[in-house]
Amino acid sequence: MAALSVIAAVVAASLLLGLFAVRTSTTKPDFLIASRRIVPGWNATAIAGEYISAASALGLAGMVWQTGIGAMWYAVGFTAGYVLIAQLTAGPMRRSGAYTVPDFAEFRLRSVVLRRFCGVVGAVIVLLYLVPQFKAAGVVLQAVSGLPYAVGVVASGCVVAGTVVWGGIRSATYVQAFHYLVKLAFIAVPGVYLWWSASPRPRPDLAREPDLLISVAGTGPSLWATLSILVATTVGAVGLPHVIMRFHTSPGARTARRTAVGVIVLLGVFYLFPAVYGFLSRLFVPTASEPDLAVLRVAERLDPSGIVLAVVAAGAFAAFLSTSSGLLVALASSVTHDLFAVSLRRLRLGVVAGSAVAVVLAVPTATVDINILVGWSFTLAASSFCPLLVLGIWWRGLTVSAAASGMAVGGLLTLGCAAATVVWDVPVTVAYPALWLVPSVFAVMLVLSRCTRPPVNACEAVLFLHLPRELSR
């Protein structure tokens, strides 16, 4: 009951913050980009709150429990991605004036067909990222209350849709900034306490303790898998639709870059703690049945009072809420704004419909590790949107047919590798394809661009993305 009470308090505060923004979200720009009025500090905190998903709060510690400290390369990639964003895309994307990646594609390459294709790709990326968030919420509610997993998923879908359906990205900004502070406090403080309280206790399997950070079975991720994870998470962050939308809420290009730098600092602080929980779970709950529950199980084991479990569970639930709210706005944008000319009312209906689709897809995924689905989302973003953005911003020779072909190749190969991994025992190069797939997509776009003609205004469009606004006019 203590865990449910703390989760209910977090949910109530989230709903109140979401409702607070309703009166200021009266137009489509308000709903999608908060009319570009979010200051860097507040925006960076909101982006960090959105980016630190259930995969970070639960899945990453579970992977450390399962495969050893090598799983923390995920955290390195998650954070390093914002270095690329700050250097390559944040400023130019903000100067473009586009709301979304499809908006940018139409502005840069003057193709409505490409815009709609990008809308479909964006919806798939967001769904791959959104489904594990709902899965995590169902798992947390089941673990702390005994509710059936499906009931927890449905209830979570209703809650997260309610936080953003009226206020859009402005509501999400308030909620996500609040959630970052909640997550950091509710994960960091119990983590430090558990580490301190565990130090005088006898540790199980003491003879194996030197190997506890390597792997349970002595076989952690291979070099290929580790490098591929780094490529997918670092490069994929550049192409995530909900991350890109966030930088359009900044007043200008300079503030967008400052926001990206602030996010790097905030993520670096948070990602210290999944390793702590992963190490403690290997010491004290080595036989846990589900990796995603390792954080909760170690809290139960080291603090029988249930207080720490309640706080950690609420922090994990806040991670679900903050990430899902931004993803739902991005999904509604992909399905409505990017594919059709729509009203604010239809954008709100898109949020409800997106939440319903994610709930339906999350119910059958109860046994799938959270980070597996998130990893495929990053891989798809890295092999589709990232090449489009980087080449579109920095090279005037990119053409419509080359961009569409490259994204089609990257998307189909990513989804094909994902399906093959589920059905068969595949080689590591198929299970972790980003290391060869991302360079291949860049090569496809470069080669085909040389064989076709770029838009007539390509030079002017690229200059517009890089010059200060006064000069570009």
C-alpha positions in Angstrom: 0.0 0.0 0.0 2.9 2.4 0.7 4.2 2.0 -2.9 0.7 2.6 -4.3 0.3 5.7 -2.2 3.5 7.3 -3.3 2.8 6.4 -7.0 -0.7 7.9 -6.6 0.8 11.1 -5.2 3.2 11.3 -8.2 0.3 10.7 -10.6 -1.8 13.4 -9.0 0.9 15.9 -9.1 1.5 15.1 -12.8 -2.1 15.5 -13.7 -2.3 18.9 -11.9 0.8 20.1 -13.7 -0.6 18.9 -17.0 -3.9 20.8 -16.4 -2.0 23.9 -15.4 -0.8 24.2 -19.0 -4.2 23.8 -20.7 -5.0 27.5 -20.6 -1.9 28.3 -22.5 -2.2 25.6 -25.2 -4.8 27.1 -27.6 -3.1 26.7 -31.0 -1.2 24.0 -32.9 2.2 25.6 -32.2 1.3 25.7 -28.5 0.5 22.0 -28.6 3.5 20.9 -30.6 6.4 23.2 -29.7 5.1 25.4 -26.8 5.3 28.4 -29.1 9.1 28.2 -28.8 9.2 29.9 -25.4 10.9 27.3 -23.1 14.1 28.6 -21.6 17.3 26.4 -21.7 17.5 25.4 -18.0 13.8 24.4 -17.8 14.0 22.7 -21.3 17.1 20.7 -20.5 15.5 19.4 -17.3 12.4 18.5 -19.2 14.4 16.7 -22.0 16.4 14.8 -19.4 13.1 13.8 -17.7 11.7 12.7 -21.0 14.9 10.8 -22.1 15.4 8.9 -18.8 12.8 6.3 -19.6 11.8 3.1 -17.8 14.6 1.4 -19.8 17.0 3.6 -17.8 15.3 3.3 -14.4 14.6 -0.4 -14.6 15.9 -2.0 -17.7 19.5 -0.8 -17.4 20.0 -2.0 -13.9 18.4 -5.3 -15.0 20.9 -5.7 -17.8 23.8 -5.0 -15.4 22.3 -7.8 -13.3 22.0 -10.1 -16.3 25.2 -9.5 -18.3 27.5 -7.5 -16.1 28.9 -4.0 -16.1 29.3 -4.1 -19.8 25.6 -3.2 -20.1 26.5 0.3 -18.9 27.7 1.1 -22.4 24.1 1.7 -23.1 24.3 4.7 -20.6 27.4 5.9 -22.3 25.7 5.9 -25.7 22.5 7.4 -24.4 24.5 10.4 -23.0 27.0 10.7 -25.8 24.2 11.1 -28.3 23.6 14.6 -27.0 27.2 15.5 -27.9 26.3 14.8 -31.5 23.0 16.6 -31.2 24.7 19.7 -29.8 27.4 19.7 -32.5 25.4 18.6 -35.6 21.7 19.2 -35.4 20.3 21.2 -32.5 21.1 24.7 -33.9 20.3 24.1 -37.6 17.1 22.2 -36.8 15.9 25.1 -34.7 16.8 27.5 -37.5 14.8 25.5 -40.0 11.5 26.4 -38.2 10.2 22.9 -38.7 8.1 21.2 -36.0 9.1 17.6 -36.8 11.5 15.6 -39.0 8.9 15.3 -41.8 8.5 19.1 -41.7 12.3 19.4 -42.1 12.3 16.9 -45.0 9.7 18.9 -46.9 11.5 22.2 -46.2 14.9 20.8 -47.2 14.0 18.6 -50.2 10.6 20.1 -51.3 8.8 16.7 -51.4 5.4 16.1 -49.9 5.7 12.3 -50.6 9.0 12.2 -48.6 7.3 14.1 -45.8 4.6 11.5 -45.5 7.1 8.6 -45.7 9.0 10.3 -42.8 5.7 10.5 -40.9 5.3 6.7 -41.2 8.9 6.0 -40.2 8.6 8.4 -37.2 5.4 6.6 -36.0 7.2 3.2 -36.1 10.2 4.6 -34.1 8.0 6.1 -31.5 5.9 3.0 -31.1 9.0 0.8 -30.6 10.0 3.2 -27.9 6.6 3.7 -26.3 5.5 0.1 -26.0 8.3 -0.8 -23.5 7.4 2.2 -21.4 3.9 0.8 -20.9 5.3 -2.6 -20.3 7.5 -1.2 -17.5 4.5 0.6 -15.9 2.5 -2.7 -15.9 5.4 -4.6 -14.4 5.8 -2.0 -11.6 2.1 -1.9 -10.7 1.9 -5.7 -10.7 5.0 -6.0 -8.5 3.9 -3.5 -5.9 0.1 -4.1 -5.9 -0.6 -7.5 -7.3 -2.8 -6.1 -10.1 -2.8 -8.1 -13.3 -0.2 -6.9 -15.7 -2.8 -6.0 -18.4 -4.8 -3.9 -15.9 -1.6 -2.0 -15.0 -0.9 -1.3 -18.6 -4.4 0.0 -19.4 -4.5 2.2 -16.2 -1.1 3.6 -17.1 -2.3 4.4 -20.6 -5.2 6.4 -19.3 -3.0 8.3 -16.9 -0.3 9.3 -19.4 -2.9 10.3 -22.0 -4.6 12.4 -19.4 -1.5 14.4 -18.6 -0.9 15.6 -22.2 -4.1 15.4 -24.1 -5.2 19.0 -23.4 -1.9 20.8 -22.9 0.4 19.0 -25.4 4.1 19.7 -25.3 3.7 22.5 -22.8 2.0 20.2 -20.3 4.7 17.6 -21.1 7.4 20.2 -20.3 6.1 20.9 -16.8 5.5 17.2 -16.1 8.8 16.1 -17.4 10.9 18.6 -15.6 9.1 17.7 -12.4 9.7 14.0 -13.1 13.4 14.4 -13.6 13.7 15.8 -10.1 11.4 13.0 -8.8 13.4 10.3 -10.6 16.8 11.6 -9.4 15.6 11.9 -5.8 13.7 8.7 -5.8 16.4 6.6 -7.4 19.6 8.3 -6.1 18.7 8.7 -2.4 17.5 5.1 -2.0 20.5 3.9 -4.0 23.0 5.6 -1.7 21.0 4.4 1.3 21.0 0.7 0.1 24.7 0.8 -0.8 25.4 2.1 2.7 23.1 -0.4 4.5 24.5 -3.3 2.4 28.1 -2.7 3.3 28.2 -4.5 6.7 26.1 -7.4 5.5 27.5 -10.8 4.5 27.5 -11.1 0.8 26.3 -14.4 -1.0 28.7 -16.1 -3.3 31.7 -14.3 -1.8 34.1 -16.5 -3.7 32.7 -15.2 -7.0 32.7 -11.6 -5.9 35.6 -10.5 -8.2 33.5 -11.7 -11.2 30.2 -10.2 -10.1 30.6 -7.1 -12.3 31.7 -9.1 -15.4 28.8 -11.5 -16.0 26.8 -14.3 -14.4 27.9 -17.0 -16.8 31.3 -15.5 -17.7 30.1 -14.4 -21.1 29.2 -10.7 -21.3 28.4 -8.8 -24.5 30.9 -9.4 -27.3 33.1 -6.7 -28.8 30.8 -6.5 -31.8 27.7 -6.2 -29.7 29.2 -3.5 -27.5 30.4 -1.4 -30.4 27.0 -1.9 -32.2 25.2 -0.8 -29.0 27.3 2.3 -28.8 26.6 3.2 -32.5 22.9 2.6 -32.1 22.4 4.6 -28.9 24.8 7.5 -29.8 23.8 7.9 -33.4 20.1 6.9 -32.8 19.6 9.8 -30.3 20.1 12.2 -33.2 17.1 10.8 -35.0 14.6 10.2 -32.2 11.4 12.2 -33.1 10.5 13.2 -29.6 14.0 14.4 -28.9 14.1 16.5 -32.1 10.7 18.1 -31.3 12.0 19.2 -27.9 14.7 21.5 -29.5 12.0 23.3 -31.4 10.6 24.6 -28.1 13.8 26.7 -27.7 13.6 30.4 -28.5 16.6 30.2 -30.9 19.5 28.1 -32.2 22.0 29.2 -29.5 19.6 28.3 -26.7 18.9 24.9 -28.4 22.7 24.1 -28.2 22.8 25.3 -24.6 19.9 23.0 -23.8 21.7 20.0 -25.3 24.8 20.7 -23.1 22.6 21.0 -20.0 21.0 17.6 -20.9 24.5 15.9 -21.0 25.2 17.1 -17.5 21.8 16.0 -16.1 22.0 12.5 -17.8 25.6 12.0 -16.5 24.4 12.5 -12.9 21.5 10.1 -13.2 23.3 7.3 -15.0 25.6 6.7 -12.0 22.8 4.9 -10.2 21.7 2.1 -12.5 25.1 0.6 -12.0 24.7 0.8 -8.2 21.4 -1.1 -8.4 22.7 -3.6 -10.9 25.7 -4.4 -8.7 23.6 -4.7 -5.5 21.1 -7.0 -7.3 24.0 -9.3 -8.4 25.1 -9.5 -4.8 21.8 -9.9 -3.0 19.2 -11.2 -5.5 21.3 -13.3 -7.9 18.3 -15.6 -8.6 15.7 -13.0 -9.5 13.3 -14.2 -12.2 13.0 -11.0 -14.3 15.8 -8.6 -15.0 13.4 -5.6 -15.2 12.4 -6.2 -11.6 16.0 -6.3 -10.2 15.8 -2.8 -8.8 12.6 -3.5 -6.9 13.8 -6.9 -5.7 17.0 -5.5 -4.2 15.0 -2.8 -2.4 12.7 -5.5 -1.0 15.7 -7.5 0.2 17.7 -4.8 1.8 14.8 -2.8 3.4 12.0 -5.1 4.6 10.0 -2.1 5.9 8.9 -1.4 2.3 9.6 2.3 2.4 12.6 2.2 0.0 10.6 -0.1 -2.3 7.7 2.5 -2.4 10.1 5.3 -3.2 12.0 3.4 -5.9 8.7 2.1 -7.5 7.4 5.7 -7.6 10.6 6.9 -9.3 10.3 4.1 -11.9 6.7 5.0 -12.5 7.7 8.7 -12.9 10.2 7.5 -15.6 7.4 5.9 -17.5 5.1 8.9 -17.2 7.7 11.5 -18.4 9.0 9.5 -21.4 5.5 8.4 -22.5 4.1 11.9 -22.4 6.7 13.2 -24.9 6.4 10.1 -27.0 2.6 10.4 -27.2 2.9 14.0 -28.5 5.4 12.8 -31.1 3.2 9.9 -32.1 0.2 12.2 -32.5 2.3 14.5 -34.6 3.5 11.7 -36.8 0.0 10.3 -37.4 -1.8 13.6 -37.8 0.3 16.7 -38.4 2.9 14.9 -40.6 0.5 12.9 -42.7 -2.5 15.3 -42.9 -3.3 19.0 -42.4 -5.1 18.8 -39.0 -6.6 20.8 -36.3 -5.7 21.0 -32.7 -8.8 18.8 -31.9 -7.4 16.0 -34.1 -4.0 16.3 -32.5 -5.7 15.6 -29.2 -7.6 12.7 -30.6 -4.2 11.4 -32.0 -2.8 11.4 -28.4 -5.7 9.2 -27.2 -5.5 6.9 -30.3 -1.7 6.6 -29.9 -2.1 5.7 -26.2 -4.7 3.0 -27.1 -2.4 1.5 -29.8 0.6 1.4 -27.4 -1.5 -0.3 -24.7 -2.7 -3.0 -27.2 0.8 -3.7 -28.3 2.2 -3.7 -24.8 -0.1 -6.4 -23.4 1.6 -9.3 -25.3 5.1 -8.1 -24.5 5.1 -8.9 -20.8 8.1 -11.3 -21.2 10.3 -9.0 -23.4 13.1 -7.2 -21.8 12.6 -3.4 -21.9 16.0 -2.5 -23.3 15.6 -4.9 -26.2 12.7 -2.9 -27.7 14.3 0.4 -26.9 17.5 -0.8 -28.6 15.6 -1.5 -31.8 14.0 1.9 -31.7 17.4 3.5 -31.4 18.7 1.3 -34.3 15.8 2.3 -36.5 16.3 6.0 -35.7 20.1 5.7 -36.4 19.5 4.0 -39.8 16.8 6.3 -41.0 16.3 9.8 -39.6 19.9 10.4 -38.5 21.4 10.1 -42.0 18.6 12.2 -43.4 19.2 15.0 -40.8 23.0 14.9 -40.9 23.3 14.9 -44.7 20.4 17.2 -45.2 21.9 19.8 -42.8 25.5 19.5 -43.8 25.5 18.5 -47.5 23.7 20.3 -50.3 24.0 17.3 -52.6 21.3 15.2 -50.9 18.4 14.3 -53.2 14.8 13.2 -52.6 15.2 9.7 -54.1 18.4 9.1 -52.3 16.9 10.1 -48.9 13.8 8.0 -49.4 15.8 5.0 -50.6 18.3 5.2 -47.7 15.5 5.4 -45.2 13.7 2.5 -46.8 16.8 0.3 -46.8 17.6 1.2 -43.2 14.0 0.7 -42.0 13.4 -2.6 -43.7 16.7 -4.1 -42.7 16.3 -3.0 -39.1 12.8 -4.5 -38.8 13.9 -7.6 -40.7 16.8 -8.1 -38.2 14.5 -7.5 -35.3 12.0 -10.1 -36.6 14.7 -12.6 -37.3 16.1 -12.2 -33.8 12.7 -13.0 -32.3 12.2 -16.1 -34.4 15.6 -17.7 -34.8 19.0 -17.9 -33.1 20.8 -15.4 -35.3 24.5 -14.4 -35.5 25.6 -11.4 -33.5 25.9 -9.3 -36.6 22.1 -9.7 -37.1 21.1 -9.3 -33.5 23.2 -6.1 -33.3 23.2 -4.7 -36.8 23.9 -1.0 -36.2 27.6 -1.3 -36.7 27.2 -2.2 -40.3 23.7 -0.9 -41.0 24.2 2.8 -40.2 27.3 3.2 -42.5 25.5 1.3 -45.2 22.5 3.8 -45.1 24.9 6.8 -45.3 26.6 5.1 -48.3 23.3 4.5 -50.0 22.2 8.1 -49.7 25.6 9.4 -50.8 25.9 7.2 -53.8 22.4 7.7 -55.0 22.6 11.4 -54.5 25.6 11.4 -56.9 23.4 9.7 -59.5 20.4 12.1 -59.2 19.8 15.8 -59.2 19.3 17.8 -55.9 16.5 20.4 -55.6 17.2 23.7 -57.3 17.2 25.6 -54.0 19.5 23.1 -52.1 22.3 25.7 -51.6 20.0 28.3 -50.3 18.3 25.9 -47.9 21.6 24.7 -46.5 22.8 28.3 -46.0 19.6 29.1 -44.3 20.2 26.3 -41.7 23.7 27.6 -40.8 23.7 31.4 -41.1 22.3 33.6 -38.3 18.7 34.6 -39.0 19.5 38.2 -39.9 22.0 37.2 -42.6 19.9 34.3 -44.0 17.0 36.7 -44.7 
